[in-house]
Amino acid sequence: MFDTPEAEYGLLVIGLFIVPRLLQRYRLPAAIVTLGLGMFSGMYLDLFHNDAIIQLFSTMGIVSLFLFAGLEVDVVELRDGIGILTQHVVIQVLLLTVGIIFCTFVFGLAPRPAALYSLALLTPSTGFILDSLPSFGLDKTGQFWVRSKAIATELVALALLLVVVQSTSAKGLGISLLAIFLMIAVLPSVFRSFARIIAPYAPGTEFTFLILVALVCAYITRRLGVYYLVGAFVVGLSAVRVRREVPSLSSEKLLAGVQLFASFFIPFYFFKAGLSLDREVFTTFSILTGIVMAAVLVPLKTLQVALHRRVTLQESWRAGAHVGLALVPTLVFTLVIGNILRQQFQLSDSLYGAMVVFTIINTMIPGIILHTPPLQFEAPTIPEAPVAIPDAISSAHDARTPTKRSEQ
């Protein structure tokens, strides 16, 4: 359709970075718009299939997003709310167990695919939620609980993901766990060595070094079969662990840089996810199943959070539901696990399509129900310049203004 690759990529840039911004006034999340653009490009324009650049940028996007999620972990915050967070995680595990039983008997899935399918439906997408948190209209307390609960749930979900994927053999599971533990043990020393040996002679390289380490560790975990997200998250978590010794690796400035980096590349991940979808995925069964799952699970998850907060914190139903709705989106986690299910467990198109429909709906709900306005950077304003006072007027004003001595 287009004569040159330059024209195709020019159209892609316009689609990924301009069209979603134009549609945000209608409370459509940019990620959903980008996913839809990928579906349209793949199904109707036949563009960018197996494109190496899209694949590379997609990997950079998912790695940087989970690196950002790891850097956002605040151990002190988690410790402060450890009681409530532990109860929340236990409730999530119970819901996950019920979900596994449901997927096994209703969808006919084997235990391992059923566990992954349940994880995909019930795990909040922490990176997406943290990135969208300022637009949810929550106060500082609400933001604290959303951030803490999302991170705590994701920590448990990543551990379960690793165990489920590698549970085919004790040897494979042992190797994977050993690799993760080695990362956790070695990375702090790597960061300290960087700060002592490299940083003094190459100032300003902290960001580049962190991204490179995240890519390497993400590739290792990808080879282990648990996708890129575990390695990238562990790198961010390890950088936070050495915050006192190497503050430059988890500073607010670097965190903002990683977030900006992710905001550029993550649209390519959603676009690529849309490209991988075929018309056969969206059957009548998959669409109806996705709608039913959203109609059941979204109110259930919201009510569960609101009820728990009502009992433990004596919080109002409205405030609790607000927090619960902010934890509803599962977009990234659903797409990632859906990809694993298709590649390693041959998940049927209809069940995969139901997952996609479900996550599209639950990702759009917070913006619609909470009536959140677009982010402030969508409508930048120039601060008013101070009005200059001519010297003559200023002198006359000073002459008329009595001094404290004359008043006395």
Residue pairs with C-beta under 8 A, 6 or more apart in sequence:
1 45
1 46
1 47
2 8
2 11
2 47
8 47
8 48
9 53
12 48
12 271
15 34
15 37
15 41
15 271
16 34
16 37
16 267
16 268
16 271
17 267
19 33
19 37
20 28
20 30
20 33
20 34
20 267
21 30
21 378
23 30
23 33
24 30
24 374
24 378
25 374
27 364
27 367
27 368
27 371
27 372
28 364
28 367
29 132
29 363
29 364
29 367
30 267
31 128
31 266
31 267
31 270
31 331
31 363
32 331
32 360
32 363
32 364
34 267
34 270
34 271
34 274
35 270
35 271
35 273
35 274
35 360
36 274
37 271
37 274
38 270
38 271
38 272
38 273
38 274
38 275
38 276
38 277
39 274
39 275
39 277
40 274
41 47
41 48
41 271
41 274
41 275
42 48
42 49
42 274
42 275
42 276
42 277
42 278
43 277
43 278
43 279
48 54
48 271
48 275
49 275
54 268
54 271
54 272
54 275
55 272
57 265
57 268
57 269
58 265
58 268
58 269
58 271
58 272
58 273
59 215
59 218
59 228
59 269
60 215
60 261
60 265
60 268
61 262
61 265
61 266
61 267
61 268
61 269
62 227
62 228
62 229
62 232
62 266
62 269
62 332
62 336
63 211
63 214
63 215
63 218
63 228
63 229
63 231
63 232
64 211
64 214
64 232
64 258
64 261
64 262
64 265
64 266
65 127
65 128
65 131
65 232
65 262
65 266
65 269
65 332
66 127
66 218
66 228
66 229
66 230
66 232
66 233
66 236
67 210
67 211
67 214
67 232
67 233
67 235
67 236
67 258
67 262
68 127
68 130
68 131
68 236
68 255
68 258
68 259
68 262
69 126
69 127
69 130
69 151
69 154
69 233
69 236
70 232
70 233
70 234
70 235
70 236
70 237
70 238
70 239
70 240
71 236
71 239
71 240
71 250
71 254
71 255
71 258
72 126
72 130
72 147
72 151
72 236
72 255
73 151
73 236
73 237
73 240
74 240
75 240
75 241
77 144
77 147
77 148
78 85
78 148
78 151
78 152
81 144
81 145
81 148
84 145
84 312
84 313
85 148
85 149
85 152
87 308
87 312
88 149
88 152
88 153
88 305
88 308
89 152
89 153
89 156
91 304
91 308
92 122
92 153
92 156
93 156
95 122
95 301
95 304
96 115
96 118
96 119
96 122
96 160
99 114
99 117
99 118
99 121
99 122
100 111
100 114
100 115
100 118
101 114
102 118
103 109
103 113
103 114
103 117
103 118
104 110
104 111
104 114
107 114
107 117
107 351
109 117
109 351
110 345
112 164
112 165
112 167
112 168
112 345
113 341
113 345
113 347
115 160
115 164
116 161
116 164
116 165
116 337
116 340
116 341
116 345
117 337
117 341
117 347
117 351
117 355
119 157
119 160
119 161
119 164
119 333
119 337
120 330
120 333
120 334
120 337
120 338
120 341
120 355
120 359
121 293
121 297
121 330
121 334
121 355
121 358
122 297
122 301
122 330
123 153
123 154
123 157
123 330
123 333
124 149
124 150
124 153
124 154
124 327
124 328
124 329
124 330
124 333
125 329
125 330
125 331
125 332
125 333
125 334
125 363
126 150
126 151
126 153
126 154
127 262
127 332
128 329
128 331
128 332
128 363
129 146
129 147
129 150
129 326
129 327
129 329
130 147
130 150
131 259
131 262
131 263
132 329
132 366
133 143
133 146
133 147
133 326
134 375
135 367
135 372
135 373
135 374
135 375
136 142
136 143
136 146
136 322
136 325
136 326
136 366
136 370
136 372
137 322
137 370
137 371
137 372
138 146
138 322
138 323
138 326
142 319
142 322
142 323
142 326
145 309
145 323
146 323
146 326
146 327
149 305
149 323
149 327
150 327
153 327
154 233
154 333
157 333
158 229
158 230
158 233
161 226
161 230
161 337
162 176
162 177
162 180
162 226
162 230
163 173
165 225
165 226
165 340
165 344
166 172
166 173
166 175
166 176
166 177
166 224
166 225
166 226
167 173
172 225
175 224
176 224
176 225
176 226
179 220
179 221
179 224
180 221
180 230
180 234
183 217
183 220
183 231
183 234
183 235
183 238
184 234
184 237
184 238
187 213
187 217
187 234
187 235
187 238
187 239
188 238
188 241
188 242
190 213
191 238
191 239
191 242
191 246
191 249
192 242
192 245
192 246
194 206
194 209
194 246
194 249
195 245
195 246
195 248
195 249
198 205
198 209
199 205
199 206
199 248
206 248
206 249
206 254
207 254
207 257
207 258
207 261
210 235
210 239
210 249
210 254
210 258
211 258
211 261
213 235
214 231
214 232
214 235
214 236
215 232
216 231
217 231
217 232
217 234
217 235
218 228
218 229
218 230
218 231
218 232
218 235
219 228
219 231
220 231
221 227
221 228
221 229
221 230
221 231
221 234
222 228
222 231
225 344
227 336
227 339
227 340
229 336
239 246
239 249
239 250
240 250
242 249
242 250
243 249
243 250
248 254
269 332
270 331
270 335
273 335
273 339
276 339
277 353
277 356
278 349
280 349
281 349
281 350
281 352
281 353
281 356
282 353
282 356
282 357
283 349
283 350
283 353
285 350
285 354
286 349
286 350
286 351
286 352
286 353
286 354
286 356
286 357
287 353
287 354
287 357
289 350
289 351
289 354
289 357
290 353
290 354
290 355
290 356
290 357
290 358
290 360
290 361
291 357
291 361
293 354
293 358
294 357
294 358
294 361
294 362
294 365
297 358
297 362
298 328
298 361
298 362
298 365
301 324
301 327
301 328
302 321
302 324
302 325
302 328
303 321
303 324
304 324
305 320
305 321
305 323
305 324
305 327
306 317
306 320
306 321
306 323
306 324
307 320
308 320
309 315
309 319
309 320
309 323
310 316
310 317
310 320
322 370
325 365
325 366
325 369
325 370
326 366
326 370
328 362
328 365
328 366
329 359
329 362
329 363
329 365
329 366
330 358
330 359
330 362
330 363
331 359
331 360
331 362
331 363
334 355
334 356
334 358
334 359
335 356
335 359
338 347
338 352
338 355
338 356
341 347
341 352
342 352
366 372
389 397
